[in-house]
Amino acid sequence: MIYVFSKKELAELSRDKNALVNINEIKIDTALPIAQRFEDFLHAVQNPYCFLCDETPVILRFAEDGKPLDELICNHFARNMAGQ
């Protein structure tokens, strides 16, 4: 789903950008088990629904009847690990 932000939401993001974690600065120990890496990422990102990717604020929103975020992230990592 693509979400178009209102001007008010974009202004709020710009103002609060300094409070967001830049995911490109998160370091995860790849020697740890996948569950621990996932926990470490969630701890480091602080808010998996709102973070920075370089200078770009990212907000994740899901449909009310969609799958939970933890399930989506676990499935994503499982697919990526299977491809290695």
N, C-alpha and C positions, 0 to 999 in steps of 0.2 A: 504494500500500500504506500503510495506517495502522499505525503502531507505537505500542504502549502501553508507556511506560517503567516500569520497576520503581521502587520507592521509593528503592532504592540509587542507581540511575542519576539520578533526579531530584535527590537530595541532592548527587551529584557535580557535576551541572550547576550547581546553585545555588552551590556552593562555588567553582567555577572560572569563574563567569560573568564576572568581571573580566578574565579572560584572553582572552575571546572578542571578536571584532570585530563591531561593530554595523553591519550592511549599510546602514542608513539614513544613516550618516555617510560612506560611501564616495562620493567625487566622481570621475566619469569624464568625460573630455573628449569630448563627442559629435562634435567635428570630426575626430577620429581615425578611421582605417579600423576596421571592425568587429573584425577580428582583433586589432588593437592594443588596442581597448577591452576585449575579452575577456581578453587577457593582463593588462592593468592591473587589471581586476576580480579576477582570480585572485591577483595579487600583493597587492592591498589586503586581500582577505578572509582571506588566509593559509591558511585551511582551509575549502574549499568544502563540506565535509561537516559542519561544526560552527561555527555563528556565532550572533550575536544579531540579532533583528529587534525593535528597540526594547528592551524589557526581557525579551522572550521568547527563551529558548535554542531553537535549531533544530538538529536532528541529521538528516542525510539518510542513509538506508540503502536499499540496492537489493538486489533478488534476485540471487543468484549467477549465474543464467542470463540476467540482464537486460542491456540495453545499457550501455556505459560512460558515466560521468558526462559526459565531454567531449562525446560525441556528443549526449546529451540536452540539454545546455546550448546547444550550437551550434544544434540543431534549434529550441529554444525561442526563441533570439534571431532566427533566420531567420524563424520564423512571426510574431514581433512586428514585425520590419522590413517584412515583406510587407504587414502590415495598416496601415502608415503611409501 
